[in-house]
Amino acid sequence: MVQPPTYEGPRAARRLAELGLSVEMLETVFERAEADVRMCTKHDPPTMPGFTRWARIVRFLREELESDGWTYDNPANQPRTIHPRKLLAIVVKSGDEVTGFDMPGLWPANRNPIGEATRRAVDDNGQFALFTAEDLPGLSKTPMWVLLYQIIDGVVQAELSLPDKIEGDRIGHWLERIILPAIDLGPDHIGRVGPSRDDGGDTDAYTVEVERKEG
């Protein structure tokens, strides 16, 4: 399996800058989100910490980028954060155990199943790899990137990556991956609790248990 271009360290920082983003800003987003997650208690529903983390990452990403001219929308209940010149739109999803690591022969994937809105956007990304929006006017003019994250022992492993293929209910192939430095949330972080989906998602998506498939 041919690995997509994968950026880490200084190369990742430079690639993010080309997209109007920075490592420091994304670290701030995750840290602000975790501060709100810590407000959850044992009296909340078991899925509250995970859902709160996802929702606050979406919110704080928008807040951090608003002053730079980024906008947002929510088609089919899929929250997108959109570059001022529509170079990209970012959606946030929780990822599997490969997320945030460059592991030859393995691809990261979203942990929860996708819905039709994500499927259409990823299909459009795949067409962008072959054509342009001018060649195929039906394509979305804004490629969708995914801010994919997982929490391991209080550490965020995350990446901003460009998908182009769906396998079943999961993203199965990536055109490009930008891996972020690990972010230590400290000893009092709240991990994932409960089996239900914790990343919002499209209105027609549903929750199933899936096994990681090696490429």
C-alpha positions in Angstrom: 0.0 0.0 0.0 1.4 3.4 -1.0 1.4 5.8 1.9 0.1 9.3 1.4 2.4 12.3 1.9 2.7 12.5 5.7 4.0 15.6 7.5 5.4 15.7 11.0 7.5 18.1 13.1 8.7 21.3 11.3 7.3 20.0 8.0 3.8 19.7 9.6 4.1 23.2 10.9 5.0 24.6 7.5 2.1 22.7 5.8 -0.4 23.9 8.4 0.8 27.5 7.8 0.1 27.0 4.0 -3.5 26.2 5.0 -3.8 29.2 7.3 -3.4 27.2 10.6 -0.8 26.6 13.2 0.2 23.9 15.7 -0.1 26.4 18.6 -3.7 27.3 17.6 -4.8 23.7 17.4 -3.1 22.9 20.7 -5.1 25.8 22.3 -8.3 24.3 20.8 -7.7 20.9 22.4 -6.7 22.4 25.8 -9.7 24.7 25.9 -12.0 21.8 25.1 -10.5 19.7 27.9 -11.1 22.5 30.4 -14.8 22.2 29.6 -14.7 18.4 29.7 -13.4 18.6 33.3 -16.7 20.3 34.2 -18.4 16.9 33.7 -19.1 14.9 36.8 -20.3 11.4 37.7 -23.9 12.7 37.7 -23.7 13.4 33.9 -24.7 10.8 31.4 -21.8 8.4 30.7 -21.3 9.8 27.1 -21.2 13.4 28.2 -17.4 13.8 28.4 -16.8 12.5 24.9 -19.6 14.5 23.3 -18.5 17.6 25.2 -15.0 17.2 24.0 -16.0 16.9 20.4 -18.5 19.8 20.6 -16.0 22.1 22.3 -13.3 21.3 19.7 -15.7 22.3 17.0 -16.7 25.5 18.9 -13.2 26.6 19.9 -11.8 25.9 16.4 -14.3 28.3 15.0 -13.7 30.9 17.7 -9.9 30.8 17.3 -10.2 31.2 13.5 -13.1 33.7 13.3 -10.8 36.7 13.5 -8.8 35.4 10.6 -11.9 35.5 8.4 -12.9 31.8 8.7 -16.6 31.0 8.5 -18.7 28.0 9.2 -21.9 26.1 8.3 -23.7 22.9 9.4 -25.0 21.0 6.3 -26.9 17.8 7.3 -25.8 18.5 10.9 -22.2 18.2 9.9 -20.3 21.2 11.5 -17.8 22.6 9.0 -15.2 25.4 9.6 -14.4 27.0 6.3 -11.3 28.8 5.1 -11.8 32.5 4.0 -11.0 31.6 0.4 -12.7 28.2 0.6 -9.4 26.4 0.2 -10.6 23.8 2.7 -13.4 23.0 5.2 -12.6 21.2 8.4 -14.8 18.7 10.2 -13.9 17.2 13.5 -14.1 13.4 14.2 -12.8 11.0 16.9 -10.4 8.5 15.5 -9.1 5.0 16.0 -5.9 3.8 17.6 -3.8 4.6 14.5 -4.8 8.3 14.6 -1.9 10.7 15.1 0.7 8.1 14.3 2.7 7.3 11.1 2.5 3.5 11.1 3.5 2.0 7.7 0.8 -0.3 6.3 -1.9 1.1 8.5 -4.4 3.9 7.9 -6.2 5.9 10.5 -10.0 6.0 10.4 -12.9 7.6 12.1 -14.0 5.6 15.2 -17.8 6.2 14.6 -19.7 5.5 11.4 -20.2 8.2 8.9 -23.4 9.4 7.3 -24.3 10.5 3.8 -23.0 14.1 4.1 -19.4 12.9 4.9 -19.6 10.2 2.3 -20.5 12.8 -0.4 -17.7 15.1 0.7 -15.1 12.4 0.7 -16.3 11.2 -2.8 -15.8 14.8 -4.0 -12.3 14.9 -2.5 -11.5 11.7 -4.6 -12.8 13.4 -7.7 -10.6 16.5 -7.0 -7.6 14.2 -7.1 -8.5 13.5 -10.8 -10.3 16.6 -11.9 -11.0 20.2 -10.9 -14.3 21.9 -10.0 -14.2 23.6 -13.4 -14.0 20.2 -15.1 -16.9 18.8 -13.0 -19.2 21.6 -12.0 -21.2 19.4 -9.7 -18.3 19.0 -7.3 -18.1 20.9 -4.1 -15.6 23.7 -4.5 -14.3 23.2 -1.0 -12.3 20.1 -0.1 -13.1 18.6 3.2 -10.3 17.9 5.7 -10.8 16.0 8.9 -9.3 17.0 12.3 -9.1 13.4 13.7 -8.2 12.9 17.3 -7.9 10.2 20.0 -7.0 10.4 23.7 -4.4 7.9 25.1 -3.6 8.0 28.8 -4.3 11.7 28.9 -2.4 12.6 25.7 -4.1 13.9 22.5 -2.9 12.2 19.3 -4.3 14.1 16.4 -3.9 14.9 12.7 -5.4 17.1 10.0 -5.9 14.9 7.0 -7.5 14.9 3.6 -9.7 11.8 2.9 -10.6 10.5 -0.6 -12.2 7.0 -0.1 -14.8 5.4 2.1 -14.8 1.7 3.1 -18.1 0.7 4.6 -18.8 3.3 7.3 -15.2 4.4 7.7 -12.8 6.6 5.9 -10.4 4.1 4.2 -7.9 6.2 2.3 -6.1 9.5 2.7 -4.5 11.8 0.1 -2.5 13.7 2.7 -1.8 13.6 6.5 -0.5 16.3 8.8 0.3 14.8 12.2 0.3 17.1 15.2 2.6 16.9 18.1 1.2 15.0 21.1 -0.6 17.2 23.6 -0.4 16.2 27.3 -3.7 17.0 29.0 -2.4 16.3 32.5 -3.3 13.7 35.1 -6.9 14.9 35.7 -8.1 14.4 32.2 -11.4 12.6 31.6 -11.2 9.7 29.2 -13.8 8.2 27.0 -16.7 6.7 28.9 -19.5 4.6 27.4 -19.9 2.9 23.9 -22.1 5.5 22.2 -20.9 7.9 19.5 -19.2 11.0 20.8 -18.5 13.1 17.7 -21.9 14.4 16.7 -21.9 13.3 13.1 -24.4 13.3 10.2 -28.1 13.0 11.0 -28.3 9.6 9.1 -25.3 8.0 10.8 -25.7 5.4 13.4 -23.4 3.6 16.0 -22.0 0.2 15.5 -19.0 -1.7 16.9 -16.3 -2.2 14.2 -12.9 -3.9 14.2 -9.7 -2.2 12.9 -8.7 -3.5 9.5 -5.1 -3.5 8.4 -4.5 -2.3 4.8 
